[in-house]
Amino acid sequence: MALDISIFETIQPSRFVSFTIPNPNPSLSSPLIRIAVLDSPIHPTTTSASPTPNVAAMFVPKHRESDWVFSTESGHLQLLLTSPNIQRLILIGQQPIIAGSSDSPSVYRRPIDSESKSSLEVMLKPLVIALCPKNYFENGNLEVPILSYEDSIVSSLVLEKCVGNFVGEMLVEDVEIETTNQEREFRRRLRFNRMPNLVQTEIRIVPQTAICLDSVEIGGNNLDFKPDLGVLVHVYLVPMVASLALIGPWIDERVKVGFRPRALCLGVGGGALVGFLKTKLGFQVLGIEVDEEVLRIARKYFGLEDEDFIQLCLGDGMELMEKLAHGDGSYEGVGHIDPQFDVIMVDLDSSDLRNGVIAPPLEFIRKDVLLAARSILSKSGIFVINVIPPTRLFYETLINDFREVFSELYEIDVGNDENFVLIAKALPVASSIGDSENNFLKILRQAISGAYMDSIKRI
């Protein structure tokens, strides 16, 4: 059925339309060009009877056409919402390669020049103009701005796509990222389709065999990578671990009398946090993950293993805490669980097309859940939670809810204009940050950046 282009004459909030046209540039590999048009779900503020909408176009980087950032409505929406004051965003790119074809999977390599893209911009300029609202040109607009997409990815290769019962479609990819120094940096990432612009887990990877990095290419030379579990690269995980500085003396006491400190991690993902706590800081860790497929991916690609001091279980973290709080220490697949932890770390989120990512999920912020968490903490234990607040009011409400249950609250501003780490103490216990005699603090400072340890602020 032919597309009625008159539908684009007005802005209709949240309308998403995609279609294909023959490729006018024979030098490009795909015979079709995909066009996707999305109108913002946010109604523009009106200062006149007929406000002129802001429109922009973006050309998808070559070989990233299949990336969920560009090929899904949710990814398109996040691109629009991160472009200030845009009411319509037009995405243009080659038709994505169908998974399973002989050309797939393809390796993305950042193009050196943009000659082909520039020629396509010229060829498609009349179409871009035709896709603008009828009143776009009333106030003297003569051109449609072309937005560029920039991130740190130099090259990438998708290793696997799969579907989990809870999180839905997900993928694992290896990437090389741009660095500020001359050293090359390779990462492995886990991403979910429900929020394609967000990296769920990220770890450093290194070649399996000793080799000069100058000759290493993602997807080339039949080269395999292995996880480097000795470093945290995901931006908010380091401040989460830094929160342990508040209970350094308590951990020292535990170690001196022959006990390993114990951690409960709600939300395993690829297992970067679980593995780091055990490998670098000597914790005994229980990790609970709601999606079995995520655990399989963590074991296969991210170096996470069930071993002497790591237990992994499948289930709901809130349900587990409430069972332990009521004295039920048995859990399917794990057996008996000691219901006392020195730290509980929560890395859970939810998302939808309109609000984006929220952490923690709204259902987590219940008094009975917080009381359950407090009851399974040791006397000097801390409750650490990654927070991505959609609004300031959300964060302030969260803090007030925590104050009703916990005696002391602390925060670390991650510094990325997105994440905060909220730390709660069940009982007021003097911290010892800066204590030169504290062995655990020495170990912690060697394992992570001390800057986050020094930026813990009581609120």
N, C-alpha and C positions, 0 to 999 in steps of 0.2 A: 504494500500500500504506500502510495506517495506521501511524503511528509508535507504537511501544510505549514509553510514557513511563517504564515501570519500568526501562529501561536506565540511567536517570540516577540510580538509587538508590545507586549506588556510584561511586567515583572509579576510572577505568581509565586509567592513564597514556598520554598522547598520543592518546586517543580524540577524534575531531572529528566532530561531527554538525551538519548544517544543514538547515533545513526552513522552509517558509513557512506563514503563517496569514492569514486574511482580516483586513484592516485594521479595527480597531474604532473608529478615529477618522476620520469622513468628511471632516474639514477637511484631511486630508493628501492629497497628490496621488496616491500609489500605492495601488492596491487591495489590495496584499499587504504583509505585514510579514515580513522575513527574520529568523530566529532562528538563531544559531550558537553551539554549546556546545563548548568545548575544555577538556580536562583536561590539567594540566601533565605534561610528560614527566619531571619531577623528582619522585622519590618523596619524600613528606614524612618528616621525621625523626619517629620515633615515640617518645613519652614515656609512652604508656600503651597498653593492649591495643587500644583503639578511639579513636584520636585524632579530634577534630572537624576536618573539613577547612574551609579558608577559601574562601568563595565570594563572588564579586562580579559585578555586571552593569554594562554600559556601553551607553549609547544613542549610536548613530552620528550625528555632526553632519549636519544636513540638507544635501543636495546633495553630500555626500561619500560616499554609499553605494557608488559605483563605485570609489572610491579603493582601491588594492590594500592599503592599511593595514588596511582594514576588510572587504574582500570576498574576501580569500584566507586560506588556512590559515596561510601563513608570516607574513603581517602580524598575524593574530590571535595567533599564538604570541609574537611580539615584544611585543605589548601585554601579554600575560599575564606574560612573563618580566620585564618592567619594572614590574610591580605586585608589590611585595614580599609573599612568603608566600601568594600566591593559588594554590590548587590547581584551581579551576575558574573560568573567565571566560565569562560569557554576553553575547554581543553582540546588540543589537537595533536594527534600522533598517528603513527602507523598502526594498522590493525594488529593487536597482539597475536603472537604465535600461539596456536592451539597446543596445549600440553599434550605430550605424547607423539608429536610430529617428529620427523627425522631431524629437524633443525633445533629441537629442544632437548635439554635446556641450553639456553644461550648465555654466554658470558657478557656482562656489561662492562665496557671500558669507557671511561670518560673521554669524549671526543676532544681532539686537539684543536679543531676549528669548528666553526658553525656555518660553513658555506652552504651545505645542503639545507640546513634549517632556514637560513636567510632567504634562499630561493623559494622555499615552500611558503614562507611568510608573504612574500610578494604575490605568489600565485593565488593564495587563499585570502588575500585582503578583501576582495569583494564579498566573499562568503561571510567573513567575520563581521563586516559592516551590516550585512543583511540579517545577521543574528542578533543585532542590537535592538533594544526597545525603540519604539517609534519616536519617543520624545528625547532620545539620547543626544541627538545633534541639535536640539532647539537652542541651547545656550552657547553655540559656537564651537562645540566639540567637532574636530575634523579628523581625529585619529582615535583608534582604540589602542590603549597601551598594551604592550606585550611584556608580561612578567617573566622573569627567568627563575628557574628552580635551581637552587644551590644547596648542596649538603657536602659532607666530608667524604663521601664514597668515591674512591678512585676506580675500583672494579668490584664486581660481585658475581656470585654464582649460587643459585638455589640448589641445595643438596637433597631436600625432600619436602614434599607437601603431604599433609595428612589431615584427618578430621578427628577431633576429640568429641566425646559425648557432651561435655560441658562447655568447653571454650570454642567449639566449632573448628573451622578450617585454620590451619597454622602452617608455617613453613620454617625451615632451617636454612640459613644462608651463610656462606663465607664471604667476607668483604675485606678489602684493603682500604684503610682510611687515610686521609691526608693529615699530616702532622706538622707542627710548627718547627720541628727540627729536621735533620736530614735522615733520621732513622725511619725505616719502614715499619708499619704497624698493621697486623692482621687480626681480625676479630671473627668470632662466630656468633650469630644472632638467632634468637627465636622471636618470631612475630606472629600475632594473631590477626586474622582477617577482620574481626569485629572492630579493631582499632589499628588499621594498617600503618599509620604514621608513628606509632609507638613501638619502641623496641622493648619486648618483655624481658629478655635475658641477653646479656652480652658478656663474652669472655674473650680473653686474649688467646690466640692460637699461634703455634710455632711449627716449623717443618718437622716431620717425624725424624728425618735424618739431618745430620749437620751439613749445611749447604750455605753458600754465600747468598745473602738475601737479595743482592743485586740481580740474580738470575731467577728469582722466585716470581711466579705469576699465578694469580687466582685462576683455577681451571686449566692450567698448563703443565706440561712436563710430567704428567702422571704423578704429581706430587701430592702426598697426603700430609695433613696437618694434625697436630695433637693439642689438646687443651693445656693451657698453663694455668693451673689452679692456685698459684701462689700470689696472685695479684687481683685486685678488684678494679674493674674498669667502668662499671655501670655507675653513673654519677651519684646516685643517692645511697648506694650500698656502703660506701666508705663512711659517711656520717652515721649510718645506722650502727655500724661496728664501733665507731668512735664513742657512742653512748656508753660502752662498757667501762669507760674511764671513771664513770660515777661510782662503780662498785669494785674498783681495783683492790682495795684491802680485803673485801669479802672473798673475792676469787683467790687471792693469795692465801688466805686462811684455809680455804677448801683444798687447795693444792698441797699445802704443808701437812695436812692430816691425811693425805692419800686419796682425796676425792677429786674426780674430774668435775669441773663446772658443767652444768647442764643447760641446754638451750632447746626451746620449742620454736620451730619456724612454721608459721601458718602461711602457706603459699610457697611451693618449692620452685615452680618454673623450671629453668634449666639447672638449678641447684648451685649457682655460684656462691650464694651466701652460706648455704649448708656446708659445702665443701671447704670454704675458707675458714669457717669457725672451727672445724675439726682439724684441718691441715696446719693452719698457721697459729691458732690460739689454743689448741688442745681441748676443745669442748667435746662433750658427748652430746650429739644432736639428734633430736626427733623431728623429722619433717613430715608434714601432712599436706597432701595435694588432692584436689577434688577430681582431677581428670587423669584417668589411667594412661591415656595416650601421651600426656605431657610427661609423666614419669618415664615412659618408654623412650621418649625423645631425649630426656635428660641423661639417661643411662647410655644411650647409643652415641650421642654426639657431644655431650658436655662433660664427660668424665665422672659423672656422679655414680657412686657405687654403694650398695648396701655392704657394710663392713662392721668391724667390731664396735666402733663408736659412732656409726651413723645408722639410724633406723628410718625407713621410709614407709609411710602408710597411706592408703587411699581412703579419702573421706572428707568430711566437712570439718574445718578447724573449729568453728564455733560449737558444733556438736561435741567434739572431742573435749574441749575445755569444760563444757557443762557436765559431761559425764565424769571427768576427773574431779571436778568441784563437788560432786555428790557422792564421792567415794567409790565410784566404779572405775577401777584401774584396768579393766580388760578392754581390748579393742581388736576387732577382727584383723587378722594378718600380722599382728604385732605381739599379741600376748599381753602379759601384765605390764603396766606402765607405772613407774614411780611418779606420783602426782605432784612433785615439787620441782620447780625450775628456777634457775638463777636469772634467766632472761627469757622473755617471750618476744619474738620478733614477728611482726605482721607485715606482709607484703601482698595485700589483696586489693583488687580494684574492680570497678564495674564501668560500663560505658554504654552510651547510646548515641544516635546520630546527632541529636540536638545539643546535649550537654558535654559530649566528649568523655574524657576519663575522669572518674571520681575515685579517690582512695582515701579512706577505706570505703567499702560499699555501705550504703545507707542502712542495710539490715544489720551491720556490725555494730552500729552505734546504739546499743540498747543497754540499759542499766544491768540487766541480768547477765549479759555477755561480759561487761566490764567487771562485775562482781565475781564472776567465775574466773576471769583472768587473775584478779587480785588474790583469790583464795588458793591458787596453785603456784604462786610465787613464793620462793623462800623468803626468810625474814628481811633480807637485804636486796631482794630481787627487783628487777626493773621490767617494765612493759614498754616496748619500743615499736613504734608504728610509722610506716611511710604514709605521708599525707599529701594528696594532690587535691586541694580545695577548689571547687568550681567558682566559689565566691568567698569574699572575706567573711561574710555572715556564716557560711558553712563552717569555716575554721573556728570562729569565735564560739559558735554553738558546740562544736566538738570539744573545745577546751573546757567550756562550762560543764559539759556532761562528765568529763574526766575528773573535774574538781570535786564532784559529788562522791567519787569513789576512792580517789587516790590522794595521799597527803601532800605530795610535792610533784610539780610538773616542770619539765625543762624542754627546750626546743633547740634545734639546730636548723638554721636557714641554709639549705643546700646551695643557694646562690645561682640557681638556673631560672628564677622567676616562675617556678612551677612546684617543686617539692619542698616540703618541710618534714623534719623528723621530730616527732613528738615522743617524749620520754616521761614515763610516770613511775613514781616510787610508791610502793605499798606503805612503807614506813619511812619517817625522816631519818636518814642515815648520812652522816658527814662523809663527803667525798674527799678524795685525796689527789686530785689532779695536780701534777707538779711535784708530788712526793718522790724524791730521788731514791728512797729506799724501797719503793714498791716495785717488785719484780714484774708483776703483770703489766704495769704501765710501761715499763721498758720494752717488753715484748710487743705491746700494742703500738707504741710509737715506731718501732722498727717495721711493723707489718703494714701500717697505713700512714697517711699524712697526719702529722700532729696538729695541723692547723684546725681541723674539725674538732679535735679533742679540746682545744683551747677556746673554741667558739661556742661551747655549750652554755646556754643562757637559761637561768631560772625565770619562769613566768608565773 
